Amino acid sequence: MMALPGEGIKDIQVLCPGFSADCLETIEEIGEENREYFEEAGGEKFGFIPCLNDRDDHTSALAEVLLRHMQGWEEDH
């Protein structure tokens, strides 16, 4: 993060695709601490794109996957 402004990158959007839900640690470390590092190094615009967990359709999709796998597990055990 801190090297990007020195390379001419002054405007970034950050997301964490490996997470299906934001947690306080993610929000604090990525959205706040890294924003400070980036801005202190000369970055101008830092956007933190939230995970999909803030959408109802994402929550519904996760529930469907869990239910499907739980039904298969119950049949096997």
Biopython code that builds the backbone (N, CA, C, O; Angstrom):
import numpy as np
from Bio.PDB.StructureBuilder import StructureBuilder

atoms = [
    (1, "MET", "N", (0.817, -1.195, 0.000)),
    (1, "MET", "CA", (0.000, 0.000, 0.000)),
    (1, "MET", "C", (0.861, 1.260, 0.000)),
    (1, "MET", "O", (0.592, 2.213, -0.732)),
    (2, "MET", "N", (1.887, 1.246, 0.825)),
    (2, "MET", "CA", (2.672, 2.465, 0.986)),
    (2, "MET", "C", (3.513, 2.770, -0.251)),
    (2, "MET", "O", (3.861, 3.928, -0.483)),
    (3, "ALA", "N", (3.842, 1.766, -1.043)),
    (3, "ALA", "CA", (4.675, 1.989, -2.224)),
    (3, "ALA", "C", (3.874, 2.511, -3.417)),
    (3, "ALA", "O", (4.445, 3.123, -4.319)),
    (4, "LEU", "N", (2.585, 2.281, -3.434)),
    (4, "LEU", "CA", (1.771, 2.628, -4.601)),
    (4, "LEU", "C", (1.824, 4.110, -4.976)),
    (4, "LEU", "O", (2.024, 4.419, -6.150)),
    (5, "PRO", "N", (1.653, 5.045, -4.024)),
    (5, "PRO", "CA", (1.719, 6.462, -4.413)),
    (5, "PRO", "C", (3.067, 6.840, -5.040)),
    (5, "PRO", "O", (3.117, 7.679, -5.939)),
    (6, "GLY", "N", (4.143, 6.232, -4.575)),
    (6, "GLY", "CA", (5.459, 6.498, -5.151)),
    (6, "GLY", "C", (5.589, 5.994, -6.575)),
    (6, "GLY", "O", (6.447, 6.450, -7.330)),
    (7, "GLU", "N", (4.729, 5.047, -6.939)),
    (7, "GLU", "CA", (4.707, 4.515, -8.301)),
    (7, "GLU", "C", (3.683, 5.241, -9.169)),
    (7, "GLU", "O", (3.415, 4.837, -10.300)),
    (8, "GLY", "N", (3.115, 6.316, -8.627)),
    (8, "GLY", "CA", (2.163, 7.120, -9.383)),
    (8, "GLY", "C", (0.710, 6.694, -9.225)),
    (8, "GLY", "O", (-0.174, 7.257, -9.870)),
    (9, "ILE", "N", (0.458, 5.716, -8.381)),
    (9, "ILE", "CA", (-0.914, 5.255, -8.165)),
    (9, "ILE", "C", (-1.475, 6.023, -6.973)),
    (9, "ILE", "O", (-1.111, 5.760, -5.827)),
    (10, "LYS", "N", (-2.353, 6.962, -7.248)),
    (10, "LYS", "CA", (-2.874, 7.849, -6.207)),
    (10, "LYS", "C", (-4.337, 7.599, -5.870)),
    (10, "LYS", "O", (-4.860, 8.151, -4.902)),
    (11, "ASP", "N", (-4.996, 6.764, -6.672)),
    (11, "ASP", "CA", (-6.433, 6.519, -6.516)),
    (11, "ASP", "C", (-6.658, 5.011, -6.632)),
    (11, "ASP", "O", (-6.440, 4.431, -7.696)),
    (12, "ILE", "N", (-7.096, 4.369, -5.534)),
    (12, "ILE", "CA", (-7.311, 2.917, -5.572)),
    (12, "ILE", "C", (-8.654, 2.541, -4.951)),
    (12, "ILE", "O", (-9.213, 3.267, -4.129)),
    (13, "GLN", "N", (-9.140, 1.398, -5.369)),
    (13, "GLN", "CA", (-10.323, 0.771, -4.785)),
    (13, "GLN", "C", (-9.861, -0.600, -4.296)),
    (13, "GLN", "O", (-9.279, -1.370, -5.061)),
    (14, "VAL", "N", (-10.115, -0.902, -3.037)),
    (14, "VAL", "CA", (-9.652, -2.142, -2.432)),
    (14, "VAL", "C", (-10.839, -3.034, -2.100)),
    (14, "VAL", "O", (-11.852, -2.572, -1.574)),
    (15, "LEU", "N", (-10.698, -4.319, -2.415)),
    (15, "LEU", "CA", (-11.704, -5.290, -2.004)),
    (15, "LEU", "C", (-10.987, -6.561, -1.596)),
    (15, "LEU", "O", (-9.839, -6.790, -1.978)),
    (16, "CYS", "N", (-11.664, -7.375, -0.827)),
    (16, "CYS", "CA", (-11.102, -8.621, -0.312)),
    (16, "CYS", "C", (-11.981, -9.779, -0.783)),
    (16, "CYS", "O", (-12.854, -10.229, -0.041)),
    (17, "PRO", "N", (-11.764, -10.266, -2.000)),
    (17, "PRO", "CA", (-12.658, -11.285, -2.550)),
    (17, "PRO", "C", (-12.597, -12.625, -1.824)),
    (17, "PRO", "O", (-13.486, -13.456, -2.011)),
    (18, "GLY", "N", (-11.592, -12.856, -1.015)),
    (18, "GLY", "CA", (-11.494, -14.113, -0.280)),
    (18, "GLY", "C", (-12.447, -14.197, 0.898)),
    (18, "GLY", "O", (-12.645, -15.275, 1.459)),
    (19, "PHE", "N", (-13.033, -13.083, 1.276)),
    (19, "PHE", "CA", (-13.943, -13.051, 2.411)),
    (19, "PHE", "C", (-15.386, -13.000, 1.917)),
    (19, "PHE", "O", (-15.717, -12.208, 1.035)),
    (20, "SER", "N", (-16.234, -13.838, 2.480)),
    (20, "SER", "CA", (-17.643, -13.765, 2.106)),
    (20, "SER", "C", (-18.393, -12.801, 3.008)),
    (20, "SER", "O", (-19.534, -12.436, 2.722)),
    (21, "ALA", "N", (-17.760, -12.389, 4.089)),
    (21, "ALA", "CA", (-18.373, -11.435, 5.008)),
    (21, "ALA", "C", (-17.281, -10.578, 5.641)),
    (21, "ALA", "O", (-16.212, -11.073, 5.997)),
    (22, "ASP", "N", (-17.565, -9.307, 5.771)),
    (22, "ASP", "CA", (-16.625, -8.417, 6.457)),
    (22, "ASP", "C", (-16.687, -8.675, 7.949)),
    (22, "ASP", "O", (-17.755, -8.939, 8.502)),
    (23, "CYS", "N", (-15.553, -8.598, 8.586)),
    (23, "CYS", "CA", (-15.510, -8.675, 10.037)),
    (23, "CYS", "C", (-14.825, -7.402, 10.525)),
    (23, "CYS", "O", (-14.247, -6.662, 9.729)),
    (24, "LEU", "N", (-14.887, -7.153, 11.805)),
    (24, "LEU", "CA", (-14.275, -5.929, 12.327)),
    (24, "LEU", "C", (-12.789, -5.856, 12.012)),
    (24, "LEU", "O", (-12.261, -4.781, 11.726)),
    (25, "GLU", "N", (-12.114, -7.005, 12.065)),
    (25, "GLU", "CA", (-10.683, -7.020, 11.773)),
    (25, "GLU", "C", (-10.419, -6.581, 10.334)),
    (25, "GLU", "O", (-9.522, -5.776, 10.085)),
    (26, "THR", "N", (-11.192, -7.104, 9.391)),
    (26, "THR", "CA", (-11.032, -6.722, 7.982)),
    (26, "THR", "C", (-11.303, -5.235, 7.805)),
    (26, "THR", "O", (-10.518, -4.523, 7.177)),
    (27, "ILE", "N", (-12.398, -4.778, 8.351)),
    (27, "ILE", "CA", (-12.770, -3.368, 8.212)),
    (27, "ILE", "C", (-11.694, -2.468, 8.809)),
    (27, "ILE", "O", (-11.317, -1.464, 8.206)),
    (28, "GLU", "N", (-11.206, -2.822, 9.979)),
    (28, "GLU", "CA", (-10.195, -1.990, 10.643)),
    (28, "GLU", "C", (-8.854, -2.045, 9.920)),
    (28, "GLU", "O", (-8.265, -1.004, 9.627)),
    (29, "GLU", "N", (-8.366, -3.255, 9.629)),
    (29, "GLU", "CA", (-7.035, -3.368, 9.027)),
    (29, "GLU", "C", (-6.990, -2.887, 7.587)),
    (29, "GLU", "O", (-6.090, -2.138, 7.208)),
    (30, "ILE", "N", (-7.948, -3.312, 6.790)),
    (30, "ILE", "CA", (-7.926, -2.939, 5.374)),
    (30, "ILE", "C", (-8.535, -1.552, 5.165)),
    (30, "ILE", "O", (-7.925, -0.694, 4.527)),
    (31, "GLY", "N", (-9.714, -1.338, 5.694)),
    (31, "GLY", "CA", (-10.441, -0.102, 5.429)),
    (31, "GLY", "C", (-9.946, 1.117, 6.169)),
    (31, "GLY", "O", (-10.163, 2.241, 5.717)),
    (32, "GLU", "N", (-9.281, 0.922, 7.300)),
    (32, "GLU", "CA", (-8.830, 2.075, 8.087)),
    (32, "GLU", "C", (-7.304, 2.187, 8.138)),
    (32, "GLU", "O", (-6.746, 3.212, 7.747)),
    (33, "GLU", "N", (-6.625, 1.133, 8.621)),
    (33, "GLU", "CA", (-5.167, 1.205, 8.755)),
    (33, "GLU", "C", (-4.479, 1.370, 7.408)),
    (33, "GLU", "O", (-3.605, 2.222, 7.248)),
    (34, "ASN", "N", (-4.879, 0.547, 6.437)),
    (34, "ASN", "CA", (-4.238, 0.661, 5.129)),
    (34, "ASN", "C", (-4.583, 1.962, 4.429)),
    (34, "ASN", "O", (-3.778, 2.484, 3.658)),
    (35, "ARG", "N", (-5.773, 2.490, 4.691)),
    (35, "ARG", "CA", (-6.116, 3.819, 4.159)),
    (35, "ARG", "C", (-5.124, 4.851, 4.697)),
    (35, "ARG", "O", (-4.623, 5.683, 3.941)),
    (36, "GLU", "N", (-4.838, 4.799, 6.000)),
    (36, "GLU", "CA", (-3.890, 5.747, 6.600)),
    (36, "GLU", "C", (-2.504, 5.608, 5.979)),
    (36, "GLU", "O", (-1.872, 6.612, 5.650)),
    (37, "TYR", "N", (-2.022, 4.366, 5.816)),
    (37, "TYR", "CA", (-0.702, 4.148, 5.205)),
    (37, "TYR", "C", (-0.647, 4.735, 3.802)),
    (37, "TYR", "O", (0.306, 5.421, 3.433)),
    (38, "PHE", "N", (-1.695, 4.449, 3.026)),
    (38, "PHE", "CA", (-1.766, 4.909, 1.647)),
    (38, "PHE", "C", (-1.774, 6.436, 1.588)),
    (38, "PHE", "O", (-1.038, 7.033, 0.801)),
    (39, "GLU", "N", (-2.595, 7.059, 2.410)),
    (39, "GLU", "CA", (-2.699, 8.522, 2.397)),
    (39, "GLU", "C", (-1.432, 9.182, 2.931)),
    (39, "GLU", "O", (-1.013, 10.217, 2.413)),
    (40, "GLU", "N", (-0.818, 8.601, 3.959)),
    (40, "GLU", "CA", (0.428, 9.162, 4.494)),
    (40, "GLU", "C", (1.558, 9.091, 3.466)),
    (40, "GLU", "O", (2.471, 9.917, 3.481)),
    (41, "ALA", "N", (1.490, 8.100, 2.576)),
    (41, "ALA", "CA", (2.516, 7.946, 1.540)),
    (41, "ALA", "C", (2.232, 8.806, 0.309)),
    (41, "ALA", "O", (2.995, 8.784, -0.657)),
    (42, "GLY", "N", (1.124, 9.567, 0.347)),
    (42, "GLY", "CA", (0.813, 10.465, -0.761)),
    (42, "GLY", "C", (-0.388, 10.063, -1.594)),
    (42, "GLY", "O", (-0.708, 10.720, -2.584)),
    (43, "GLY", "N", (-1.053, 8.990, -1.200)),
    (43, "GLY", "CA", (-2.264, 8.579, -1.909)),
    (43, "GLY", "C", (-3.369, 9.606, -1.705)),
    (43, "GLY", "O", (-3.437, 10.252, -0.659)),
    (44, "GLU", "N", (-4.218, 9.753, -2.683)),
    (44, "GLU", "CA", (-5.261, 10.770, -2.620)),
    (44, "GLU", "C", (-6.663, 10.200, -2.405)),
    (44, "GLU", "O", (-7.446, 10.756, -1.635)),
    (45, "LYS", "N", (-6.979, 9.106, -3.074)),
    (45, "LYS", "CA", (-8.318, 8.515, -2.956)),
    (45, "LYS", "C", (-8.193, 7.026, -2.653)),
    (45, "LYS", "O", (-7.528, 6.286, -3.377)),
    (46, "PHE", "N", (-8.838, 6.601, -1.578)),
    (46, "PHE", "CA", (-8.809, 5.201, -1.151)),
    (46, "PHE", "C", (-10.237, 4.758, -0.920)),
    (46, "PHE", "O", (-10.913, 5.265, -0.024)),
    (47, "GLY", "N", (-10.694, 3.828, -1.711)),
    (47, "GLY", "CA", (-12.041, 3.296, -1.535)),
    (47, "GLY", "C", (-11.977, 1.858, -1.057)),
    (47, "GLY", "O", (-11.185, 1.068, -1.570)),
    (48, "PHE", "N", (-12.798, 1.515, -0.087)),
    (48, "PHE", "CA", (-12.889, 0.139, 0.410)),
    (48, "PHE", "C", (-14.245, -0.408, 0.000)),
    (48, "PHE", "O", (-15.279, 0.056, 0.480)),
    (49, "ILE", "N", (-14.240, -1.393, -0.888)),
    (49, "ILE", "CA", (-15.469, -1.986, -1.400)),
    (49, "ILE", "C", (-15.887, -3.101, -0.441)),
    (49, "ILE", "O", (-15.130, -4.050, -0.239)),
    (50, "PRO", "N", (-17.072, -3.003, 0.149)),
    (50, "PRO", "CA", (-17.491, -4.021, 1.112)),
    (50, "PRO", "C", (-17.757, -5.369, 0.455)),
    (50, "PRO", "O", (-18.033, -5.451, -0.742)),
    (51, "CYS", "N", (-17.669, -6.412, 1.252)),
    (51, "CYS", "CA", (-17.994, -7.751, 0.772)),
    (51, "CYS", "C", (-19.464, -7.825, 0.400)),
    (51, "CYS", "O", (-20.240, -6.907, 0.666)),
    (52, "LEU", "N", (-19.824, -8.928, -0.213)),
    (52, "LEU", "CA", (-21.203, -9.101, -0.660)),
    (52, "LEU", "C", (-22.181, -9.318, 0.486)),
    (52, "LEU", "O", (-23.392, -9.349, 0.267)),
    (53, "ASN", "N", (-21.673, -9.468, 1.699)),
    (53, "ASN", "CA", (-22.551, -9.794, 2.817)),
    (53, "ASN", "C", (-23.578, -8.715, 3.134)),
    (53, "ASN", "O", (-24.511, -8.959, 3.899)),
    (54, "ASP", "N", (-23.424, -7.548, 2.570)),
    (54, "ASP", "CA", (-24.402, -6.501, 2.861)),
    (54, "ASP", "C", (-25.575, -6.532, 1.884)),
    (54, "ASP", "O", (-26.386, -5.606, 1.852)),
    (55, "ARG", "N", (-25.663, -7.598, 1.089)),
    (55, "ARG", "CA", (-26.773, -7.742, 0.141)),
    (55, "ARG", "C", (-27.626, -8.940, 0.531)),
    (55, "ARG", "O", (-27.102, -10.004, 0.860)),
    (56, "ASP", "N", (-28.925, -8.764, 0.494)),
    (56, "ASP", "CA", (-29.854, -9.844, 0.844)),
    (56, "ASP", "C", (-29.712, -11.055, -0.065)),
    (56, "ASP", "O", (-29.824, -12.191, 0.396)),
    (57, "ASP", "N", (-29.464, -10.822, -1.369)),
    (57, "ASP", "CA", (-29.359, -11.961, -2.273)),
    (57, "ASP", "C", (-28.117, -12.807, -1.987)),
    (57, "ASP", "O", (-28.126, -14.014, -2.225)),
    (58, "HIS", "N", (-27.060, -12.191, -1.482)),
    (58, "HIS", "CA", (-25.864, -12.957, -1.112)),
    (58, "HIS", "C", (-26.157, -13.837, 0.100)),
    (58, "HIS", "O", (-25.777, -15.008, 0.129)),
    (59, "THR", "N", (-26.825, -13.278, 1.084)),
    (59, "THR", "CA", (-27.181, -14.048, 2.280)),
    (59, "THR", "C", (-28.084, -15.217, 1.902)),
    (59, "THR", "O", (-27.912, -16.326, 2.409)),
    (60, "SER", "N", (-29.033, -14.977, 1.026)),
    (60, "SER", "CA", (-29.933, -16.046, 0.573)),
    (60, "SER", "C", (-29.166, -17.138, -0.163)),
    (60, "SER", "O", (-29.423, -18.324, 0.042)),
    (61, "ALA", "N", (-28.234, -16.747, -1.014)),
    (61, "ALA", "CA", (-27.436, -17.733, -1.752)),
    (61, "ALA", "C", (-26.605, -18.591, -0.804)),
    (61, "ALA", "O", (-26.523, -19.806, -0.979)),
    (62, "LEU", "N", (-25.988, -17.970, 0.198)),
    (62, "LEU", "CA", (-25.216, -18.740, 1.183)),
    (62, "LEU", "C", (-26.113, -19.716, 1.940)),
    (62, "LEU", "O", (-25.727, -20.861, 2.173)),
    (63, "ALA", "N", (-27.292, -19.273, 2.317)),
    (63, "ALA", "CA", (-28.233, -20.141, 3.038)),
    (63, "ALA", "C", (-28.632, -21.331, 2.172)),
    (63, "ALA", "O", (-28.714, -22.455, 2.666)),
    (64, "GLU", "N", (-28.883, -21.095, 0.883)),
    (64, "GLU", "CA", (-29.251, -22.186, -0.025)),
    (64, "GLU", "C", (-28.137, -23.218, -0.143)),
    (64, "GLU", "O", (-28.401, -24.420, -0.124)),
    (65, "VAL", "N", (-26.909, -22.764, -0.262)),
    (65, "VAL", "CA", (-25.762, -23.678, -0.353)),
    (65, "VAL", "C", (-25.645, -24.494, 0.927)),
    (65, "VAL", "O", (-25.468, -25.711, 0.874)),
    (66, "LEU", "N", (-25.741, -23.836, 2.068)),
    (66, "LEU", "CA", (-25.644, -24.548, 3.348)),
    (66, "LEU", "C", (-26.744, -25.585, 3.505)),
    (66, "LEU", "O", (-26.481, -26.718, 3.909)),
    (67, "LEU", "N", (-27.964, -25.205, 3.191)),
    (67, "LEU", "CA", (-29.078, -26.141, 3.314)),
    (67, "LEU", "C", (-28.897, -27.345, 2.394)),
    (67, "LEU", "O", (-29.149, -28.480, 2.799)),
    (68, "ARG", "N", (-28.467, -27.103, 1.176)),
    (68, "ARG", "CA", (-28.246, -28.185, 0.218)),
    (68, "ARG", "C", (-27.197, -29.167, 0.747)),
    (68, "ARG", "O", (-27.385, -30.381, 0.668)),
    (69, "HIS", "N", (-26.111, -28.649, 1.279)),
    (69, "HIS", "CA", (-25.039, -29.508, 1.785)),
    (69, "HIS", "C", (-25.425, -30.192, 3.092)),
    (69, "HIS", "O", (-24.999, -31.316, 3.356)),
    (70, "MET", "N", (-26.219, -29.525, 3.899)),
    (70, "MET", "CA", (-26.669, -30.149, 5.146)),
    (70, "MET", "C", (-27.591, -31.323, 4.840)),
    (70, "MET", "O", (-27.524, -32.349, 5.516)),
    (71, "GLN", "N", (-28.446, -31.190, 3.839)),
    (71, "GLN", "CA", (-29.348, -32.285, 3.478)),
    (71, "GLN", "C", (-28.535, -33.477, 2.972)),
    (71, "GLN", "O", (-28.845, -34.617, 3.316)),
    (72, "GLY", "N", (-27.531, -33.242, 2.184)),
    (72, "GLY", "CA", (-26.682, -34.324, 1.712)),
    (72, "GLY", "C", (-25.922, -34.977, 2.843)),
    (72, "GLY", "O", (-25.738, -36.194, 2.858)),
    (73, "TRP", "N", (-25.479, -34.167, 3.794)),
    (73, "TRP", "CA", (-24.731, -34.687, 4.938)),
    (73, "TRP", "C", (-25.645, -35.562, 5.811)),
    (73, "TRP", "O", (-25.234, -36.632, 6.259)),
    (74, "GLU", "N", (-26.867, -35.113, 6.046)),
    (74, "GLU", "CA", (-27.802, -35.886, 6.868)),
    (74, "GLU", "C", (-28.091, -37.244, 6.241)),
    (74, "GLU", "O", (-28.231, -38.236, 6.957)),
    (75, "GLU", "N", (-28.183, -37.305, 4.909)),
    (75, "GLU", "CA", (-28.437, -38.572, 4.236)),
    (75, "GLU", "C", (-27.246, -39.515, 4.361)),
    (75, "GLU", "O", (-27.429, -40.730, 4.429)),
    (76, "ASP", "N", (-26.043, -38.982, 4.392)),
    (76, "ASP", "CA", (-24.824, -39.793, 4.472)),
    (76, "ASP", "C", (-24.498, -40.244, 5.892)),
    (76, "ASP", "O", (-23.720, -41.180, 6.078)),
    (77, "HIS", "N", (-25.082, -39.593, 6.893)),
    (77, "HIS", "CA", (-24.704, -39.906, 8.286)),
    (77, "HIS", "C", (-25.878, -40.464, 9.023)),
    (77, "HIS", "O", (-25.767, -40.789, 10.205)),
]
sb = StructureBuilder()
sb.init_structure("model")
sb.init_model(0)
sb.init_chain("A")
sb.init_seg("    ")
for serial, (resi, resn, name, xyz) in enumerate(atoms, 1):
    if name == "N":
        sb.init_residue(resn, " ", resi, " ")
    sb.init_atom(name, np.array(xyz, "f"), 0.0, 1.0, " ", f" {name:<3s}", serial, name[0])
structure = sb.get_structure()
